[in-house]
């Protein structure tokens, strides 16, 4: 997995690329904790280049969401490939997150 970050309109956009599995989920979760722990507390995770996630990713995302919301911030997921969206549906966690179709929608939602 490779992580890239950028800032756009006061929102931190984190874009994981490749697989997030047992060997990379700790790095992913640690990075979200760092990003989520700094102002402006608005984070978008753009998953368009993510090819695989395992169930540990749900835990990392839930922890990050809780931390960011505690700081009065917002975590938004966007651009999920169909296969990854299907995993969110199977795990019944789609209602736990704000999920947008693309990065622009995600940034607008994070700023709302």
N, C-alpha and C positions, 0 to 999 in steps of 0.2 A: 504494500500500500504506500502511496505517496500522498502527502497532504499539501495543498497549497492554500494560501490565504490572501485575501484582498479586502480592501475597505471600499464601500460604495454607499454614498448618501448617509453616512453615519452608522452603517451596518457592517459588521465583520462577516465576510462570506468565507466559509470553510468548504473546500472542495476535495473530498477524498477520491483518489483514483486507484482503481484496481480492487483487490480483495481486502475486506476487513474480516479477519478470522482470528483464531486463537493466538496467532503470533503477532498480530498487529492491533488487536482491540485495546490493549493497555495504552499503547501510544495514542490511539484515537481518543480514548476517554481522558487521558491526561491532558491532551491538547485542548479538548473541549472545556475542561476544568480551568485551564489557564485563560482561554479566550473568554469564557463565561464569567470569570472573576475580575474582569477589567471593564471599565466604562467604555462604551455606552450600554453594555448589556443587551445589545440587539445582535443576534447571531442567526445567520442563514446557513444551513448545510445543503449545499448543492450536490446532489448525488448522481448527476447525469453521467459521470465517468466511473461510477462504482459498479463493479461487475459481480460482487458477491458480498453478502454479510452473513454472519452466524448469529445465533440467539443472544450471545453476549453483547452484541451491539445495542440491542433494545435496552439492556441495563445501563450501558454507558449513556445512551440518549436520555433515558428517564432521569438519571442522576444529574446530567447537565441541565435538563429542563427545570428540575427542581431548584438547582443552584441559581440559575438565571432568573427565574420567576421570583425567588426570594429577594433578589436585588432589584425587583420591579422591572425586570427586563422581559425579553421575548425571544424564544427559540422557534424558528420556522424551518421546516424541511421542504425541499423543492426538487423538481426535475428527477424524480425517482424513475428508473427504468421499470417496466411492467413486472419483471421477475421479482424485483425488490419490493415493489408495492404489494405484490401478491403475498410475500412473506409477512408484511405488516398486517395484511388482512387475515391471514391464517393465525397469526399470533394475537389477533384481536386487540391491537394497540393503535389502530388508526385514529380512534377518538382521543387518544392521549396526546396527540400532536396536531399542530397546525401544519397542513400539508398543501403545498401549492404546485401548480403545473410547471412553472418555470421560474428562473431567477428573478426576473423583474417583478412578478407577482409576489414572490417570497420577500423581496426587499420592501415592497410596499406594505405587505402585511406586518413585517417586523417593525416598521416605523409607525404603524397604527396604534 
